[in-house]
Amino acid sequence: MNPPFVSGAVCHVLLCETDVGLALVDTGLGTFDYSDPSRMGPVRHLMRPEMNEANSAIRQVEELGSRQQT
């Protein structure tokens, strides 16, 4: 996020490891948000998120070696 007058704003998500796998509790911006920014509504103009799908929680979890189950 890059809101005006704020330096280095960060959004955190919650990922829990359970006995049956990973549970992503708060996903933040998802891949659909990156592909269609209008889903974020007008607040996107104020918060000015960095539009990079690699920053989504699922892509970062995948980067760490875990794969999404269907």
C-alpha positions as CSV (number, residue, x, y, z in Angstrom):
1,M,0.0,0.0,0.0
2,N,1.2,3.5,-0.8
3,P,-1.2,5.9,0.9
4,P,-0.3,9.6,0.7
5,F,1.8,11.0,3.5
6,V,2.6,7.5,4.9
7,S,5.9,5.8,4.3
8,G,6.2,2.0,4.0
9,A,2.7,1.0,4.8
10,V,2.5,-2.8,5.0
11,C,-0.5,-5.2,5.2
12,H,-0.1,-8.5,7.0
13,V,-2.1,-11.7,6.5
14,L,-2.6,-14.6,8.8
15,L,-1.5,-18.1,7.7
16,C,-1.9,-21.0,10.2
17,E,-0.4,-24.4,9.9
18,T,-2.8,-27.1,11.0
19,D,-2.6,-30.9,11.2
20,V,-4.4,-31.1,7.8
21,G,-2.5,-28.3,6.0
22,L,-2.4,-24.6,5.8
23,A,-5.3,-22.2,6.6
24,L,-5.1,-18.7,5.1
25,V,-7.3,-16.7,7.4
26,D,-6.9,-13.1,6.2
27,T,-5.9,-13.1,2.5
28,G,-5.4,-9.4,1.9
29,L,-5.5,-8.7,-1.8
30,G,-6.1,-11.8,-3.9
31,T,-5.2,-12.7,-7.5
32,F,-8.7,-11.6,-8.7
33,D,-8.1,-8.2,-7.1
34,Y,-4.9,-7.8,-9.1
35,S,-6.5,-8.9,-12.4
36,D,-9.5,-6.6,-11.8
37,P,-8.6,-3.6,-9.6
38,S,-12.1,-2.3,-9.7
39,R,-13.0,-5.1,-7.2
40,M,-11.2,-3.0,-4.5
41,G,-13.6,-0.1,-5.0
42,P,-12.7,3.5,-4.9
43,V,-10.5,3.1,-1.8
44,R,-7.8,1.8,-4.2
45,H,-7.2,5.3,-5.4
46,L,-6.4,6.4,-1.8
47,M,-4.5,3.3,-0.7
48,R,-2.6,2.9,-4.0
49,P,-1.6,-0.7,-3.6
50,E,1.4,-2.0,-5.5
51,M,-0.3,-4.0,-8.3
52,N,2.0,-7.0,-8.4
53,E,0.2,-10.4,-8.1
54,A,3.5,-11.9,-6.7
55,N,2.6,-9.9,-3.5
56,S,-0.6,-11.9,-3.0
57,A,-0.6,-14.3,-0.1
58,I,-1.2,-17.4,-2.2
59,R,1.7,-16.5,-4.5
60,Q,4.0,-16.0,-1.5
61,V,2.9,-19.3,0.1
62,E,3.6,-21.0,-3.3
63,E,7.0,-19.3,-3.5
64,L,7.8,-20.9,-0.1
65,G,7.1,-24.3,-1.5
66,S,3.5,-25.0,-0.6
67,R,0.9,-25.6,-3.4
68,Q,-2.7,-24.8,-3.4
69,Q,-5.0,-27.7,-3.0
70,T,-8.3,-27.9,-4.9
